[in-house]
Amino acid sequence: MGCGHGEFALRWSEVAEQVVGIDAASEYNRLEMGDLPGNVSFVTANTKEALPFSNGAFDVVYNRRGPTSAYLDVKRVLAPGGRLLSIHPGDVEANELAEIFPEWCGSPPAPGTPILDVLKQRLQQGGFEHTEIETVTSVAYLHAPIDVLQMILFGQTPALIEELKSRDLCEITRRFERHATEAGLATTFVRYLVRATV
């Protein structure tokens, strides 16, 4: 679920009998991959609606940073004994950047665990009774000031990135150098690993 251009889904073709990637985006990126293995296909569909698969169609559903809206219908498409495995960005996502670079990061993150709360709610609404959510915390190091800018502006237009780069990279560099260690600028990330069985 949320397969994007499908590269990760393709990795499973060597070990799975059948792999189906689903994403709300159009399939144009997948067409550039050339010939697909015979056991791999892609479907464009909005997970906020019913999933376009028959009851019990899959043994495993894997959600890699994909939509939680799909959890409302995942149980139906899993075979008896089937499993849901997923990884979600957590409620801590490089919060250090908001402290060091507040004028570029906007408001500080919301208190509490709103992402985890929604995740639990969607799993419950989807009828999953046997779930386990593991919280994994890791530290990643940004090695250069441009890495900070790219993380802050992830998903923004190239024009905006270039504008801020020419206007603000000197100040970002100054703060980066003040806070970084030899390993780089430490940033903390939380990920939620979900395991559920039908």
C-alpha positions as CSV (number, residue, x, y, z in Angstrom):
1,M,0.0,0.0,0.0
2,G,1.3,3.4,-0.9
3,C,3.8,1.8,-3.3
4,G,4.7,5.1,-5.1
5,H,6.8,4.3,-8.1
6,G,7.0,0.6,-7.1
7,E,10.7,0.0,-6.6
8,F,10.2,-1.5,-3.2
9,A,7.4,-3.7,-4.4
10,L,9.7,-5.0,-7.1
11,R,12.2,-6.2,-4.6
12,W,9.7,-8.7,-3.2
13,S,9.2,-10.4,-6.6
14,E,12.0,-12.8,-6.0
15,V,10.4,-14.2,-2.8
16,A,6.7,-13.8,-3.2
17,E,4.3,-15.7,-5.4
18,Q,2.5,-12.5,-6.3
19,V,3.1,-8.8,-5.6
20,V,0.5,-6.1,-6.2
21,G,1.5,-2.5,-5.5
22,I,-1.3,0.0,-4.9
23,D,-1.1,3.8,-4.9
24,A,-3.4,6.7,-5.5
25,A,-1.0,8.3,-7.9
26,S,-1.0,7.5,-11.6
27,E,1.2,4.7,-12.8
28,Y,3.3,6.8,-15.1
29,N,6.5,6.4,-13.1
30,R,6.1,2.6,-13.1
31,L,6.0,2.5,-16.9
32,E,9.6,3.8,-17.0
33,M,10.7,0.6,-15.2
34,G,10.6,-1.4,-18.4
35,D,9.4,-5.0,-18.3
36,L,7.9,-6.2,-15.0
37,P,8.4,-9.7,-13.7
38,G,5.3,-11.8,-14.4
39,N,4.3,-12.0,-10.7
40,V,4.2,-8.2,-10.2
41,S,1.4,-5.8,-11.0
42,F,0.3,-2.3,-10.0
43,V,-3.1,-0.8,-9.3
44,T,-4.0,2.8,-9.1
45,A,-6.7,3.3,-6.5
46,N,-7.7,5.6,-3.6
47,T,-7.4,3.8,-0.3
48,K,-10.1,6.1,1.2
49,E,-12.6,3.9,-0.7
50,A,-13.0,0.2,-0.7
51,L,-9.8,-1.6,-1.8
52,P,-10.3,-3.0,-5.4
53,F,-9.5,-6.6,-4.3
54,S,-11.7,-9.6,-3.5
55,N,-12.2,-10.9,0.0
56,G,-9.2,-12.9,1.3
57,A,-7.0,-12.1,-1.7
58,F,-3.7,-11.7,0.2
59,D,-1.7,-13.4,2.8
60,V,0.3,-10.3,3.7
61,V,-0.4,-6.6,3.3
62,Y,2.6,-4.4,3.7
63,N,2.3,-0.6,4.2
64,R,5.5,1.3,4.0
65,R,4.8,4.9,5.0
66,G,1.5,4.6,3.2
67,P,-2.0,5.7,4.1
68,T,-3.8,4.7,7.3
69,S,-7.1,5.1,5.5
70,A,-6.6,1.7,4.0
71,Y,-6.8,0.0,7.4
72,L,-10.6,0.4,7.3
73,D,-10.7,-2.3,4.5
74,V,-7.5,-4.3,4.9
75,K,-8.9,-7.0,7.1
76,R,-11.4,-7.9,4.4
77,V,-8.7,-8.5,1.7
78,L,-6.5,-10.6,4.0
79,A,-7.0,-14.4,4.0
80,P,-7.6,-16.1,7.4
81,G,-4.4,-16.0,9.3
82,G,-3.1,-13.2,7.1
83,R,-0.9,-10.5,8.4
84,L,-0.7,-6.7,8.2
85,L,2.9,-5.3,8.5
86,S,3.6,-1.6,8.3
87,I,6.0,1.1,9.2
88,H,4.9,4.7,9.8
89,P,6.7,8.0,10.4
90,G,6.2,8.7,14.1
91,D,5.4,11.7,16.2
92,V,9.1,12.7,16.5
93,E,10.6,13.7,13.1
94,A,13.8,15.6,13.5
95,N,12.3,18.0,16.1
96,E,15.8,19.3,16.7
97,L,15.5,21.2,13.4
98,A,12.5,23.2,14.7
99,E,14.6,24.3,17.7
100,I,17.7,25.3,15.7
101,F,15.9,26.6,12.5
102,P,12.5,27.9,13.7
103,E,12.0,30.4,11.0
104,W,12.2,27.7,8.3
105,C,10.5,24.9,10.1
106,G,7.3,26.7,11.2
107,S,5.5,25.9,14.4
108,P,6.9,23.2,16.8
109,P,5.3,19.7,16.6
110,A,2.0,19.1,18.3
111,P,2.3,17.8,21.8
112,G,1.4,14.2,22.6
113,T,1.2,11.4,20.0
114,P,-1.4,12.4,17.4
115,I,0.0,10.1,14.7
116,L,0.1,7.1,17.1
117,D,-3.4,8.0,18.3
118,V,-4.8,8.0,14.7
119,L,-2.9,4.8,13.9
120,K,-4.6,3.0,16.9
121,Q,-8.0,4.4,16.0
122,R,-7.8,3.3,12.3
123,L,-6.7,-0.2,13.3
124,Q,-9.5,-0.5,15.8
125,Q,-12.0,0.8,13.2
126,G,-10.7,-1.7,10.7
127,G,-11.6,-4.6,13.1
128,F,-8.0,-5.7,14.0
129,E,-8.1,-7.2,17.4
130,H,-4.6,-8.6,17.6
131,T,-2.2,-5.8,17.0
132,E,1.2,-4.8,18.2
133,I,2.7,-1.4,17.7
134,E,6.4,-1.1,18.4
135,T,8.0,2.3,18.7
136,V,11.5,2.5,17.3
137,T,13.7,5.5,17.9
138,S,16.8,6.2,15.9
139,V,19.3,9.0,15.4
140,A,20.3,10.1,11.9
141,Y,23.0,12.6,11.1
142,L,22.8,15.4,8.6
143,H,26.2,15.8,7.1
144,A,26.0,19.2,5.4
145,P,23.9,22.4,5.7
146,I,22.2,21.6,2.3
147,D,20.9,18.4,3.9
148,V,19.1,20.6,6.5
149,L,17.5,22.7,3.8
150,Q,16.4,19.6,1.8
151,M,14.8,18.0,4.9
152,I,13.0,21.2,5.9
153,L,11.7,21.7,2.3
154,F,10.9,18.0,1.5
155,G,8.2,17.9,-1.1
156,Q,8.5,21.5,-2.1
157,T,9.0,22.8,-5.6
158,P,12.6,23.1,-7.0
159,A,12.0,26.8,-7.5
160,L,11.3,27.3,-3.8
161,I,14.3,25.2,-2.8
162,E,16.6,27.3,-5.0
163,E,15.1,30.6,-3.7
164,L,15.8,29.7,-0.1
165,K,19.1,28.2,-0.9
166,S,20.3,31.4,-2.5
167,R,18.7,33.6,0.2
168,D,19.3,31.6,3.4
169,L,22.0,29.0,3.0
170,C,24.6,31.2,4.7
171,E,22.6,31.5,7.9
172,I,21.6,27.8,7.8
173,T,25.4,27.0,7.4
174,R,26.3,29.2,10.4
175,R,23.8,27.5,12.7
176,F,24.6,24.1,11.3
177,E,28.3,24.6,12.2
178,R,27.5,25.8,15.7
179,H,25.3,22.7,16.5
180,A,26.9,19.9,14.5
181,T,29.5,17.4,15.8
182,E,32.1,15.6,13.8
183,A,29.4,13.0,12.9
184,G,27.1,15.8,11.6
185,L,23.9,17.3,13.0
186,A,22.0,14.8,15.1
187,T,18.3,14.4,14.4
188,T,15.9,12.0,16.2
189,F,13.3,10.0,14.4
190,V,10.5,7.8,15.7
191,R,8.9,5.1,13.6
192,Y,5.9,3.0,14.4
193,L,6.1,-0.7,13.4
194,V,2.7,-2.3,13.2
195,R,2.0,-6.1,13.2
196,A,-1.5,-7.3,13.1
197,T,-3.0,-10.8,12.4
198,V,-6.5,-11.7,11.1
